[in-house]
């Protein structure tokens, strides 16, 4: 089986091609605000180095949030377009699960800085079973104990060491969804929506 994995939900872009349980290509680096221009070149490079073409893919795994609103939209647009044109399913994956994937602790708390003291937080055990659901919360209000993991400079958090194969093994038997049903999971309103709500109050 041949899979493409895309994660553009944070400033760190992850693109991988997995063929029959083996990683043939992996890009996992911070690209910051250059996400839209970086993603297509890395996907093209992924196919070249893996020795396959898009038509060989059986499924796409796409991170649908939470995280950067713009970054999420970039990755999902690419995933939806490719999956629709290739007539293959997409499996949505939580960005917080990805962050937690490479840490062997029994209680991992993945965090993404959401500004103003808020974070996106999700609790996962070493098998990536959800301990507490992904949420938008004040960092100081997290009452679960565990190992903090984050790309961001959050107090006592360690840097992620993601495990693509663990994520794929967990989700590869899922049938996936029609690309048209792949939606962002922002966990909070966009700033424009928040401002609109304030105006309507």
C-alpha positions as CSV (number, residue, x, y, z in Angstrom):
1,X,0.0,0.0,0.0
2,X,1.2,3.5,-0.8
3,X,0.3,6.5,1.3
4,X,1.0,10.2,1.3
5,X,1.0,12.0,4.7
6,X,0.6,15.8,4.9
7,X,0.8,18.0,8.0
8,X,0.8,21.8,7.6
9,X,-1.1,22.7,10.8
10,X,1.9,24.3,12.5
11,X,5.0,26.2,11.3
12,X,6.6,22.8,10.9
13,X,5.8,21.1,7.6
14,X,5.7,17.3,7.5
15,X,5.4,15.5,4.2
16,X,5.9,11.7,4.0
17,X,5.5,8.8,1.6
18,X,5.0,5.4,3.1
19,X,5.2,2.3,0.9
20,X,4.3,-1.1,2.3
21,X,5.1,0.0,5.9
22,X,8.4,1.7,5.0
23,X,9.0,5.4,4.9
24,X,10.4,6.2,1.5
25,X,10.5,10.0,2.0
26,X,10.2,12.3,5.0
27,X,10.4,16.0,5.2
28,X,10.0,17.4,8.8
29,X,11.2,21.0,9.1
30,X,10.1,24.4,10.1
31,X,9.1,26.5,7.1
32,X,7.2,29.2,8.9
33,X,5.0,31.4,6.8
34,X,6.4,29.9,3.6
35,X,4.0,26.9,3.8
36,X,2.0,27.5,0.6
37,X,5.1,27.6,-1.6
38,X,7.0,24.9,0.3
39,X,4.3,22.2,0.4
40,X,4.0,21.5,-3.4
41,X,7.7,21.4,-3.9
42,X,8.1,18.9,-1.0
43,X,5.3,16.7,-2.3
44,X,6.9,16.7,-5.7
45,X,10.2,15.7,-4.2
46,X,8.5,13.0,-2.1
47,X,7.2,11.3,-5.2
48,X,10.5,11.6,-7.0
49,X,12.5,10.1,-4.1
50,X,10.0,7.4,-3.4
51,X,10.0,6.4,-7.0
52,X,6.2,6.5,-7.4
53,X,3.7,8.8,-9.1
54,X,0.5,10.2,-7.6
55,X,-1.6,7.7,-9.4
56,X,0.1,4.9,-7.3
57,X,-1.4,6.3,-4.1
58,X,-4.0,4.2,-2.2
59,X,-4.8,6.8,0.4
60,X,-3.9,10.2,1.8
61,X,-3.5,11.0,5.5
62,X,-4.1,14.7,6.1
63,X,-3.8,16.6,9.3
64,X,-6.9,18.8,9.7
65,X,-6.0,20.7,12.8
66,X,-6.0,22.3,15.2
67,X,-3.3,24.9,14.6
68,X,-2.6,27.7,12.1
69,X,-5.8,28.5,10.3
70,X,-3.8,29.4,7.1
71,X,-1.6,26.4,7.4
72,X,-4.5,24.0,7.8
73,X,-6.3,25.4,4.8
74,X,-3.1,25.0,2.7
75,X,-2.6,21.3,3.5
76,X,-6.3,20.4,3.3
77,X,-6.7,22.1,-0.1
78,X,-3.8,20.1,-1.5
79,X,-5.1,16.9,0.1
80,X,-8.6,17.4,-1.1
81,X,-7.6,18.3,-4.6
82,X,-5.3,15.3,-5.0
83,X,-7.7,12.8,-3.5
84,X,-10.6,14.1,-5.6
85,X,-8.6,13.9,-8.8
86,X,-7.2,10.5,-8.0
87,X,-10.5,9.2,-6.6
88,X,-9.0,7.9,-3.4
89,X,-10.0,8.5,0.2
90,X,-8.6,10.9,2.8
91,X,-8.0,10.0,6.5
92,X,-8.1,13.1,8.7
93,X,-5.6,13.1,11.6
94,X,-5.3,15.4,14.6
95,X,-2.2,17.6,14.7
96,X,-2.0,17.0,18.4
97,X,-1.9,13.2,17.9
98,X,1.0,13.7,15.5
99,X,2.9,15.8,18.0
100,X,2.3,13.1,20.7
101,X,3.2,10.2,18.4
102,X,7.0,9.8,19.1
103,X,7.0,10.1,22.9
104,X,6.9,6.7,24.8
105,X,5.3,8.2,28.0
106,X,2.0,6.7,29.1
107,X,0.5,10.2,29.4
108,X,1.5,12.7,26.7
109,X,0.0,16.2,26.5
110,X,0.5,17.7,23.1
111,X,0.3,21.5,23.0
112,X,0.2,24.1,20.3
113,X,0.4,27.8,21.3
114,X,-2.9,29.5,20.5
115,X,-1.7,32.9,22.0
116,X,-2.9,35.0,24.9
117,X,-2.2,32.2,27.3
118,X,-4.4,29.7,25.4
119,X,-3.2,26.5,23.8
120,X,-4.6,23.6,21.8
121,X,-4.1,20.6,24.0
122,X,-4.7,16.9,23.6
123,X,-3.8,14.0,25.8
124,X,-2.6,10.7,24.3
125,X,-1.0,7.5,25.7
126,X,1.9,5.7,24.1
127,X,-0.5,3.9,21.8
128,X,-2.1,7.2,20.7
129,X,-5.3,6.4,22.5
130,X,-7.0,9.7,23.4
131,X,-6.8,10.3,27.2
132,X,-8.6,13.6,27.0
133,X,-10.2,15.1,23.9
134,X,-8.4,17.8,21.9
135,X,-9.5,21.2,23.3
136,X,-8.8,25.0,23.2
137,X,-8.0,25.9,26.7
138,X,-5.9,28.2,28.9
139,X,-2.6,26.6,29.6
140,X,-3.0,27.2,33.3
141,X,-6.3,25.4,33.3
142,X,-4.9,22.0,32.2
143,X,-5.4,19.8,35.2
144,X,-4.1,16.5,33.8
145,X,-0.5,15.5,34.6
146,X,1.8,14.3,31.9
147,X,4.7,15.0,29.6
148,X,4.2,18.3,27.8
149,X,5.2,18.1,24.1
150,X,5.2,21.1,21.7
151,X,7.0,22.7,18.8
152,X,6.5,26.0,20.7
153,X,8.4,27.4,23.6
154,X,6.0,26.3,26.3
155,X,7.3,25.9,29.8
156,X,8.7,22.4,30.4
157,X,7.6,21.1,27.0
158,X,9.9,18.8,25.0
159,X,10.2,18.9,21.3
160,X,8.2,16.4,19.3
161,X,9.9,13.4,17.7
162,X,7.0,12.3,15.5
163,X,6.5,8.6,14.5
164,X,4.8,8.5,11.1
165,X,4.7,4.7,11.0
166,X,2.9,4.6,14.4
167,X,0.3,7.0,13.1
168,X,-0.2,5.1,9.8
169,X,-0.5,1.8,11.6
170,X,-3.2,3.2,13.9
171,X,-5.3,4.6,11.1
172,X,-4.6,2.6,7.9
173,X,-7.5,0.3,8.3
174,X,-9.9,3.3,8.5
175,X,-11.8,3.6,5.2
176,X,-11.2,7.3,5.1
177,X,-13.7,9.9,3.8
178,X,-14.8,11.5,0.6
179,X,-12.5,14.5,-0.1
180,X,-15.5,16.8,-0.2
181,X,-16.2,15.9,3.5
182,X,-12.6,16.8,4.7
183,X,-13.0,19.9,6.9
184,X,-10.7,21.8,9.2
185,X,-10.9,21.2,12.9
186,X,-10.0,24.6,14.2
187,X,-11.4,24.0,17.8
188,X,-12.1,27.8,18.0
189,X,-13.6,30.5,15.9
190,X,-11.5,32.5,13.5
191,X,-10.6,36.0,14.5
192,X,-13.1,37.4,11.9
193,X,-15.9,35.2,13.3
194,X,-15.1,36.3,16.9
195,X,-15.2,40.0,15.8
196,X,-18.5,39.4,14.0
197,X,-20.0,37.8,17.1
198,X,-18.8,40.8,19.2
199,X,-20.5,43.2,16.8
200,X,-23.8,41.2,17.0
201,X,-23.8,41.1,20.8
